[in-house]
Amino acid sequence: MGLMWLLTALILVNVITRYTRFPLYWIDESAVYSVVWLTFIGASAMTRLRLDFAVTMLTENLSAGKQKIAKVISTGMVVVFGTGLIITCVLWMDPVGIASAGFDARKFAGSTFNFLYTERTQTLNWPTWVVYLTLPIFAVSITIHGIANLLEDLEWVPRVKPAGFELSELDGVN
């Protein structure tokens, strides 16, 4: 919720400063990064709440047993995707490599040609790896949420009904 308020405030300040002909250029970049973080964190939360997209055109004509199998396969693919993204993030961010370089970003970049830790954002001048942390956070959280959903779909644990989210009880395979 905090990111929503931050995004709203950034856009409001941006509109006011542009209207008064005194634009703050860093607001655009920070609003974009807020949207990116909000998107990834929101996608993971929506997956856990089962409010993500569902295509029911194929599964609505299946029997209850086959719908359950389709749901387990679908949820399993979320776990596979999250696991693959975790592996990709570890390979890309190479925490062992940067640590073995003594956290010296230039030395690390020179030996691996991975310039992630030397790049900076254009306006805010933040290290880009800080902005990109949303990807491993998303990967881990969507994997955990996918596993929780999979355990519920397999009926190994009771399904948790989140309070205040009545729409998560739709019958679609998601």
RODO-2510 file (C-alpha; in nm, 4 decimals, decimal comma):
residues 174
     n   res          X          Y          Z
     1     m     0,0000     0,0000     0,0000
     2     g     0,2937     0,2274     0,0706
     3     l     0,4116     0,2024    -0,2900
     4     m     0,0659     0,3070    -0,4113
     5     w     0,0757     0,6161    -0,1915
     6     l     0,4315     0,6910    -0,3047
     7     l     0,3345     0,6594    -0,6697
     8     t     0,0288     0,8811    -0,6212
     9     a     0,2367     1,1453    -0,4423
    10     l     0,5093     1,1372    -0,7080
    11     i     0,2612     1,1816    -0,9915
    12     l     0,0769     1,4579    -0,8061
    13     v     0,4010     1,6472    -0,7374
    14     n     0,5024     1,5936    -1,0998
    15     v     0,1753     1,7433    -1,2272
    16     i     0,1985     2,0424    -0,9923
    17     t     0,5627     2,1181    -1,0719
    18     r     0,5053     2,0886    -1,4463
    19     y     0,1989     2,3126    -1,4242
    20     t     0,4005     2,5774    -1,2413
    21     r     0,6717     2,5451    -1,5084
    22     f     0,9258     2,4174    -1,2565
    23     p     0,9446     2,0443    -1,3377
    24     l     1,1508     1,8127    -1,1218
    25     y     1,3046     1,5655    -1,3654
    26     w     1,3925     1,3008    -1,1080
    27     i     1,0212     1,2544    -1,0296
    28     d     0,9604     1,0827    -1,3651
    29     e     1,2305     0,8256    -1,3070
    30     s     1,1274     0,7577    -0,9493
    31     a     0,7631     0,7165    -1,0575
    32     v     0,8705     0,4619    -1,3194
    33     y     1,0688     0,2647    -1,0615
    34     s     0,7731     0,2774    -0,8229
    35     v     0,5493     0,1334    -1,0945
    36     v     0,8013    -0,1436    -1,1661
    37     w     0,8305    -0,2415    -0,7986
    38     l     0,4540    -0,2175    -0,7534
    39     t     0,3949    -0,4379    -1,0576
    40     f     0,6258    -0,7177    -0,9468
    41     i     0,5209    -0,7159    -0,5823
    42     g     0,1550    -0,6896    -0,6830
    43     a     0,1860    -0,9772    -0,9311
    44     s     0,3232    -1,2035    -0,6610
    45     a     0,0511    -1,1053    -0,4154
    46     m    -0,2188    -1,1496    -0,6800
    47     t    -0,0855    -1,4972    -0,7525
    48     r    -0,1171    -1,5959    -0,3865
    49     l    -0,4674    -1,4485    -0,3644
    50     r    -0,5576    -1,6297    -0,6874
    51     l    -0,6583    -1,3023    -0,8493
    52     d    -0,4219    -1,3536    -1,1412
    53     f    -0,5399    -1,4123    -1,4960
    54     a    -0,7217    -1,7346    -1,5719
    55     v    -0,8184    -1,8688    -1,9117
    56     t    -1,1119    -2,0982    -1,8528
    57     m    -1,2176    -2,1568    -2,2121
    58     l    -1,0557    -2,5019    -2,2191
    59     t    -1,1096    -2,6093    -1,8601
    60     e    -1,4711    -2,5080    -1,8071
    61     n    -1,5914    -2,8077    -2,0091
    62     l    -1,3777    -3,0581    -1,8188
    63     s    -1,4947    -3,2790    -1,5364
    64     a    -1,4170    -3,1747    -1,1780
    65     g    -1,1291    -3,4217    -1,1561
    66     k    -0,9689    -3,3016    -1,4784
    67     q    -1,0169    -2,9385    -1,3712
    68     k    -0,8231    -3,0180    -1,0539
    69     i    -0,5431    -3,1752    -1,2596
    70     a    -0,5335    -2,8682    -1,4848
    71     k    -0,5195    -2,6428    -1,1791
    72     v    -0,2302    -2,8435    -1,0303
    73     i    -0,0410    -2,8293    -1,3611
    74     s    -0,1040    -2,4557    -1,3917
    75     t     0,0108    -2,3875    -1,0366
    76     g     0,3090    -2,6156    -1,0868
    77     m     0,4119    -2,4061    -1,3877
    78     v     0,4099    -2,0963    -1,1640
    79     v     0,6529    -2,2741    -0,9305
    80     v     0,8709    -2,3800    -1,2261
    81     f     0,8713    -2,0224    -1,3588
    82     g     0,9626    -1,8791    -1,0179
    83     t     1,2393    -2,1339    -0,9686
    84     g     1,3791    -2,0598    -1,3136
    85     l     1,3709    -1,6887    -1,2393
    86     i     1,5560    -1,7457    -0,9105
    87     i     1,8269    -1,9368    -1,0970
    88     t     1,8481    -1,6644    -1,3614
    89     c     1,8759    -1,3915    -1,0968
    90     v     2,1544    -1,5777    -0,9158
    91     l     2,3442    -1,6243    -1,2421
    92     w     2,2892    -1,2609    -1,3414
    93     m     2,3586    -1,0949    -1,0077
    94     d     2,6333    -1,3452    -0,9216
    95     p     2,6490    -1,2841    -0,5455
    96     v     2,9395    -1,5277    -0,5056
    97     g     3,1347    -1,3529    -0,7810
    98     i     3,0891    -1,0029    -0,6398
    99     a     3,1797    -1,1297    -0,2922
   100     s     3,4925    -1,3038    -0,4228
   101     a     3,5907    -0,9738    -0,5894
   102     g     3,5824    -0,8148    -0,2437
   103     f     3,2640    -0,6244    -0,3379
   104     d     3,4782    -0,4186    -0,5761
   105     a     3,2358    -0,3525    -0,8635
   106     r     3,5051    -0,2476    -1,1127
   107     k     3,7179    -0,5544    -1,0449
   108     f     3,4104    -0,7747    -1,0756
   109     a     3,3033    -0,6080    -1,4025
   110     g     3,6516    -0,6357    -1,5450
   111     s     3,6765    -1,0070    -1,4805
   112     t     3,3184    -1,1109    -1,5677
   113     f     3,1946    -0,8416    -1,8091
   114     n     2,8907    -0,8116    -1,5804
   115     f     2,8459    -0,4368    -1,5353
   116     l     2,5384    -0,4608    -1,3133
   117     y     2,7161    -0,3234    -1,0083
   118     t     2,8893    -0,0345    -1,1906
   119     e     2,5859     0,1139    -1,3678
   120     r     2,3799     0,3986    -1,2221
   121     t     2,0350     0,5323    -1,3027
   122     q     2,0211     0,8363    -1,5299
   123     t     1,8514     1,1004    -1,3164
   124     l     1,8544     0,9740    -0,9593
   125     n     2,2109     0,8380    -0,9898
   126     w     2,1161     0,5311    -0,7863
   127     p     2,3030     0,2039    -0,8337
   128     t     2,0937     0,0053    -1,0815
   129     w     2,1351    -0,3178    -0,8864
   130     v     1,9212    -0,1637    -0,6098
   131     v     1,6401    -0,1052    -0,8569
   132     y     1,6844    -0,4542    -1,0048
   133     l     1,6467    -0,6177    -0,6616
   134     t     1,2762    -0,6340    -0,7370
   135     l     1,3435    -0,9312    -0,9658
   136     p     1,4938    -1,1715    -0,7089
   137     i     1,2399    -1,0556    -0,4499
   138     f     0,9622    -1,1276    -0,6994
   139     a     1,1168    -1,4620    -0,7964
   140     v     1,1409    -1,5845    -0,4378
   141     s     0,7974    -1,4565    -0,3371
   142     i     0,6139    -1,5949    -0,6414
   143     t     0,7841    -1,9306    -0,5874
   144     i     0,6764    -1,9364    -0,2211
   145     h     0,3240    -1,8271    -0,3159
   146     g     0,3122    -2,0853    -0,5937
   147     i     0,4202    -2,3616    -0,3548
   148     a     0,1548    -2,2528    -0,1040
   149     n    -0,1103    -2,2580    -0,3778
   150     l     0,0147    -2,5945    -0,5040
   151     l    -0,0081    -2,7488    -0,1578
   152     e    -0,3665    -2,6210    -0,1353
   153     d    -0,4516    -2,7484    -0,4851
   154     l    -0,3167    -3,0931    -0,3972
   155     e    -0,5267    -3,0726    -0,0785
   156     w    -0,2218    -3,1442     0,1382
   157     v    -0,3024    -2,8360     0,3476
   158     p    -0,6375    -2,6642     0,3995
   159     r    -0,7065    -2,3710     0,1706
   160     v    -0,6628    -2,0376     0,3425
   161     k    -0,9352    -1,7814     0,2714
   162     p    -0,7826    -1,4335     0,2827
   163     a    -1,0094    -1,1883     0,4589
   164     g    -1,1515    -0,9130     0,2404
   165     f    -1,0793    -1,0805    -0,0950
   166     e    -1,4066    -1,2420    -0,1990
   167     l    -1,3046    -1,2406    -0,5658
   168     s    -1,0352    -1,4990    -0,4965
   169     e    -1,3039    -1,7664    -0,4879
   170     l    -1,3605    -1,7680    -0,8631
   171     d    -1,3757    -2,1105    -1,0213
   172     g    -1,1225    -2,0424    -1,2962
   173     v    -0,8062    -2,2425    -1,3319
   174     n    -0,5362    -2,0003    -1,2284
***
